[in-house]
Amino acid sequence: MVDDNSSNSENSTSVNIHIMGNEYHVASPESEVENLEIAARALDKRMKEIKQGGKIVGLERIAVMAALNLSYELMFGDSTSAEETDVINQRIQMIQEKIDTALASTAQTELI
């Protein structure tokens, strides 16, 4: 998962993510950096949508509403938004690329 302190553990890397115009430095396992970046983009998009709605003011309140909305969707299965579909499709593509790479590596090993 992600850690917000600057001390990196083994196989961790520091990642800069941007949400609502602010830069955040977080530690993440190297294997999860791409997923973290996808999640950060999804959160940024969700928070901007809430801000554009005009009813909620202030970064902290927008963040809380985004967290509540995402938590509700995870808990109760309301995951049909286009944003979540995009995130899922990106993850599927990433997994497919990893599978293709592994298969290509296996095929090369078998030829040797």
Secondary structure, DSSP 8 states (H G I E B T S, - for coil): --B-SS---TTEEEEEEEETTEEEEEEEEGGGHHHHHHHHHHHHHHHHHHHHHSS--SHHHHHHHHHHHHHHHHHH-----HHHHHHHHHHHHHHHHHHHHHHHHHHHHHH-
